[in-house]
């Protein structure tokens, strides 16, 4: 019996293309932020309700990542959460900051 094909990546690409075609960068940014914060909660067992200096310190200690890079990422997340709109450049920068956090 031939095993079922895993179409998860294909599905994710299709959804990504749909959002990209709509040019709704704010919605994509919000979803990336929600996913990132959920991963922080699950991986490091930290509350993500208040993203302040105390949170940055705790994430730095638990993750071992550079405090300056964490501060830059969290401050950018707060900025985007408070913004009415999000440009494509904002979305690219958010993605780069999140990817940089995961890689190190």
Residue frames as qw, qx, qy, qz and C-alpha x, y, z in Angstrom:
[[0.000, 0.891, 0.455, 0.000, 0.00, 0.00, 0.00],
 [0.396, 0.464, -0.024, 0.792, 1.38, 3.36, -1.00],
 [0.294, -0.478, -0.506, 0.655, 1.65, 5.69, 2.04],
 [0.123, 0.917, 0.380, 0.018, -0.32, 8.91, 2.02],
 [0.484, 0.453, -0.024, 0.749, 1.56, 11.95, 0.78],
 [0.338, -0.592, -0.370, 0.632, 2.42, 14.60, 3.37],
 [0.263, 0.670, 0.375, 0.585, 0.93, 17.79, 1.96],
 [0.389, -0.772, -0.306, 0.398, 1.61, 20.02, 4.97],
 [0.356, -0.362, 0.229, 0.830, 4.32, 22.07, 3.25],
 [0.107, 0.327, 0.633, 0.693, 2.23, 22.45, 0.12],
 [0.228, -0.779, -0.580, -0.067, -0.73, 23.60, 2.20],
 [0.400, -0.684, -0.128, 0.597, 1.41, 26.14, 4.08],
 [0.287, -0.110, 0.415, 0.856, 2.78, 27.53, 0.80],
 [0.014, -0.547, -0.675, -0.495, -0.74, 27.85, -0.62],
 [0.314, -0.831, -0.428, 0.167, -1.98, 29.74, 2.45],
 [0.429, -0.507, 0.091, 0.742, 1.14, 31.92, 2.41],
 [0.214, 0.146, 0.542, 0.799, 0.60, 32.79, -1.26],
 [0.126, -0.724, -0.632, -0.248, -3.03, 33.64, -0.57],
 [0.364, -0.805, -0.227, 0.409, -2.07, 36.09, 2.18],
 [0.404, -0.304, 0.307, 0.806, 0.72, 37.52, 0.03],
 [0.143, 0.401, 0.628, 0.651, -1.66, 38.13, -2.88],
 [0.221, -0.831, -0.506, -0.065, -4.06, 39.94, -0.56],
 [0.326, 0.497, -0.212, 0.776, -1.19, 42.19, 0.60],
 [0.584, -0.733, -0.120, -0.327, -2.55, 42.01, 4.16],
 [0.502, 0.408, -0.582, 0.493, 0.81, 42.33, 5.86],
 [0.345, -0.456, 0.431, -0.698, -0.66, 43.28, 9.23],
 [0.914, -0.140, 0.031, -0.379, -2.61, 40.02, 9.41],
 [0.857, 0.260, -0.389, 0.217, 0.46, 37.96, 8.51],
 [0.191, 0.505, -0.530, 0.653, 2.57, 39.84, 11.07],
 [0.609, -0.395, 0.292, -0.623, -0.04, 39.24, 13.77],
 [0.982, -0.015, -0.105, -0.158, -0.08, 35.51, 13.03],
 [0.671, 0.394, -0.465, 0.422, 3.74, 35.30, 13.04],
 [0.109, -0.512, 0.483, -0.702, 3.81, 37.12, 16.38],
 [0.810, -0.279, 0.154, -0.492, 1.14, 34.84, 17.87],
 [0.954, 0.141, -0.258, 0.059, 3.02, 31.74, 16.69],
 [0.432, 0.490, -0.503, 0.566, 6.34, 33.07, 18.01],
 [0.338, -0.473, 0.430, -0.691, 4.88, 33.89, 21.43],
 [0.934, -0.144, -0.002, -0.327, 3.17, 30.50, 21.62],
 [0.837, 0.273, -0.389, 0.271, 6.50, 28.83, 20.93],
 [0.116, 0.518, -0.510, 0.677, 8.15, 30.93, 23.66],
 [0.665, -0.378, 0.255, -0.591, 5.43, 29.87, 26.12],
 [0.987, -0.005, -0.074, -0.142, 5.83, 26.20, 25.26],
 [0.749, 0.385, -0.376, 0.387, 9.62, 26.08, 24.96],
 [0.294, 0.342, -0.477, 0.755, 10.68, 28.34, 27.83],
 [0.391, -0.572, -0.708, 0.140, 7.52, 28.21, 30.00],
 [0.163, -0.154, -0.179, 0.958, 7.26, 31.98, 30.14],
 [0.218, 0.752, 0.549, -0.291, 4.15, 34.14, 30.32],
 [0.360, 0.159, 0.388, 0.833, 3.90, 36.39, 27.27],
 [0.018, -0.835, -0.550, 0.010, 1.08, 38.68, 28.41],
 [0.116, -0.975, 0.062, 0.178, 3.42, 41.55, 29.26],
 [0.808, 0.327, 0.027, 0.489, 6.39, 42.07, 26.96],
 [0.159, -0.972, 0.124, -0.118, 8.59, 44.31, 29.09],
 [0.186, 0.719, -0.635, 0.215, 12.18, 44.47, 30.38],
 [0.584, -0.333, 0.669, -0.317, 11.47, 41.74, 32.95],
 [0.906, 0.306, 0.243, -0.162, 10.21, 39.43, 30.21],
 [0.573, 0.732, -0.358, 0.084, 13.30, 40.19, 28.09],
 [0.159, -0.632, 0.707, -0.274, 15.57, 39.34, 31.05],
 [0.756, -0.103, 0.584, -0.277, 13.78, 36.05, 31.69],
 [0.861, 0.498, 0.062, -0.081, 13.86, 35.05, 28.02],
 [0.315, 0.776, -0.526, 0.146, 17.55, 35.94, 27.86],
 [0.367, -0.490, 0.739, -0.282, 18.33, 33.75, 30.87],
 [0.806, 0.078, 0.535, -0.240, 16.24, 30.79, 29.71],
 [0.801, 0.593, 0.073, -0.048, 17.18, 30.87, 26.04],
 [0.694, -0.346, 0.298, 0.557, 20.84, 31.84, 26.28],
 [0.480, 0.664, 0.328, 0.469, 20.32, 34.22, 23.35],
 [0.345, 0.104, -0.115, 0.926, 21.93, 37.66, 23.23],
 [0.033, -0.617, -0.573, 0.538, 19.98, 40.12, 25.32],
 [0.064, 0.450, -0.182, -0.872, 20.35, 42.93, 22.77],
 [0.183, -0.012, -0.782, -0.596, 18.87, 40.80, 19.99],
 [0.145, -0.486, -0.853, 0.121, 15.98, 39.70, 22.21],
 [0.022, -0.588, -0.315, 0.745, 15.31, 43.31, 23.18],
 [0.122, 0.274, -0.453, -0.839, 15.31, 44.38, 19.53],
 [0.208, -0.205, -0.884, -0.365, 12.87, 41.59, 18.60],
 [0.152, -0.556, -0.753, 0.316, 10.49, 42.13, 21.52],
 [0.013, 0.533, 0.117, -0.838, 10.45, 45.91, 21.05],
 [0.171, 0.134, -0.609, -0.763, 9.69, 45.40, 17.36],
 [0.191, -0.370, -0.902, -0.113, 6.86, 43.02, 18.22],
 [0.080, -0.605, -0.528, 0.590, 5.40, 45.60, 20.63],
 [0.062, 0.396, -0.223, -0.889, 5.72, 48.28, 17.94],
 [0.216, -0.050, -0.773, -0.595, 3.91, 46.16, 15.35],
 [0.159, -0.469, -0.853, 0.165, 1.21, 45.16, 17.84],
 [0.035, -0.640, -0.353, 0.681, 0.49, 48.85, 18.46],
 [0.004, 0.250, -0.452, -0.856, 0.65, 49.86, 14.79],
 [0.640, 0.417, 0.272, -0.585, -2.45, 50.23, 12.68],
 [0.810, 0.550, -0.140, -0.148, -0.72, 49.04, 9.51],
 [0.667, -0.432, 0.528, 0.301, 2.29, 46.95, 8.59],
 [0.465, 0.710, -0.372, -0.376, 4.32, 47.36, 5.42],
 [0.948, 0.237, -0.207, 0.047, 6.00, 44.59, 3.49],
 [0.386, 0.575, -0.523, 0.497, 9.35, 45.84, 4.81],
 [0.475, -0.484, 0.457, -0.575, 8.04, 45.63, 8.39],
 [0.962, -0.039, 0.095, -0.255, 6.94, 42.06, 7.79],
 [0.791, 0.427, -0.355, 0.256, 10.30, 41.09, 6.27],
 [0.074, 0.597, -0.554, 0.576, 12.15, 42.66, 9.21],
 [0.721, -0.348, 0.345, -0.490, 9.93, 40.83, 11.71],
 [0.984, 0.145, -0.079, -0.062, 10.56, 37.55, 9.93],
 [0.580, 0.542, -0.454, 0.405, 14.32, 38.15, 9.88],
 [0.221, -0.566, 0.525, -0.596, 14.40, 38.97, 13.59],
 [0.874, -0.196, 0.245, -0.371, 12.38, 35.86, 14.48],
 [0.923, 0.311, -0.205, 0.098, 14.55, 33.64, 12.26],
 [0.305, 0.620, -0.527, 0.494, 17.69, 35.10, 13.81],
 [0.541, -0.469, 0.462, -0.523, 16.33, 34.24, 17.29],
 [0.971, -0.004, 0.120, -0.208, 15.65, 30.64, 16.26],
 [0.784, 0.501, -0.319, 0.184, 19.03, 30.09, 14.58],
 [0.203, 0.598, -0.582, 0.512, 21.29, 31.04, 17.44]]
